[in-house]
Amino acid sequence: MDRFNFKNKIALVTGASRGIGKAIALAFGDAGAKVVAAARNVNLLEEAVKEIQAMDSDAFYIKCDLTRDEDIFNLVTKTIERYGRIDILVNNAGISPWVKKSEE
């Protein structure tokens, strides 16, 4: 059994527009998964999805701000409408709030 064969699995990856999230989305695409890429930056999401599709894997993106309940609902709804299920969720999106540093 090939443990990296995700053929016909549905992988939803948040934070998929760049960095670790994009790398995870590409890896799932390379392993045969159908990938739903989610993030706030549509331009970067389009690029990531094109890279996944170039591997002959099915992929699409949904703009999603995970701080907004309605965006999360839309993300899940659109994924279920397209694929009927979610097999894998990689909740990778994160924020890095700026913190004032003290000299003390």
C-alpha positions in Angstrom: 0.0 0.0 0.0 1.3 3.4 -1.0 0.8 5.6 2.1 1.1 8.7 0.0 -1.6 7.8 -2.5 -4.6 10.1 -1.9 -6.3 9.4 -5.2 -10.0 10.3 -5.1 -9.6 11.9 -1.6 -10.9 15.4 -1.1 -8.3 17.6 0.7 -9.3 21.1 2.0 -6.3 23.2 2.8 -6.6 26.6 4.5 -3.8 29.1 4.1 -3.0 27.5 0.7 -1.9 30.6 -1.1 1.7 30.5 0.1 4.3 29.0 2.4 3.5 25.7 4.2 -0.1 25.7 3.2 0.7 26.0 -0.5 3.3 23.2 -0.2 0.8 21.0 1.5 -1.8 21.7 -1.2 0.7 20.9 -3.9 1.8 17.7 -2.1 -1.8 16.5 -1.9 -2.3 17.3 -5.6 0.8 15.4 -6.5 -0.4 12.5 -4.5 -3.7 12.4 -6.5 -6.1 14.2 -4.1 -8.7 16.6 -5.3 -7.7 19.9 -3.6 -9.8 22.8 -2.3 -7.4 25.7 -1.7 -8.6 28.4 0.7 -7.1 31.7 1.7 -7.7 35.4 1.5 -5.4 36.3 -1.5 -7.2 35.3 -4.7 -4.3 36.0 -7.0 -2.0 33.7 -5.0 -4.7 31.1 -4.8 -5.1 31.1 -8.6 -1.4 30.5 -9.0 -1.4 27.6 -6.5 -4.5 26.0 -8.2 -2.9 26.3 -11.6 0.2 24.5 -10.3 -1.9 21.7 -8.9 -3.9 21.4 -12.1 -0.7 21.2 -14.1 -0.1 17.9 -12.2 -3.3 16.6 -13.7 -5.1 16.9 -10.4 -8.5 18.4 -9.9 -8.4 21.6 -7.8 -10.3 24.8 -7.2 -10.0 27.7 -4.8 -12.4 29.6 -2.5 -11.5 33.0 -1.0 -12.0 32.6 2.7 -11.2 34.7 5.7 -11.4 32.2 8.6 -12.2 35.0 11.1 -15.6 35.3 9.3 -18.2 32.7 10.1 -20.0 33.3 6.8 -16.8 32.6 4.9 -16.3 29.3 6.7 -19.9 28.3 6.0 -19.4 29.2 2.3 -16.1 27.2 2.2 -17.7 24.0 3.5 -20.9 24.5 1.5 -19.1 25.0 -1.9 -16.7 22.1 -1.2 -19.7 19.7 -0.4 -21.6 21.0 -3.4 -18.6 20.2 -5.7 -17.3 17.0 -4.2 -20.0 15.7 -1.8 -17.6 15.4 1.1 -14.4 16.4 2.8 -11.9 13.6 3.5 -9.0 15.7 4.8 -8.9 19.1 6.5 -5.6 20.8 6.9 -6.4 23.9 9.0 -3.1 25.7 8.3 -4.2 29.3 8.0 -2.7 31.5 10.7 -2.1 35.1 11.5 0.9 36.8 13.0 -0.2 39.8 14.9 2.3 42.6 15.3 3.4 42.9 18.9 5.1 46.0 20.2 8.5 45.1 21.6 9.9 46.8 24.6 13.5 47.7 25.2 13.1 46.7 28.8 
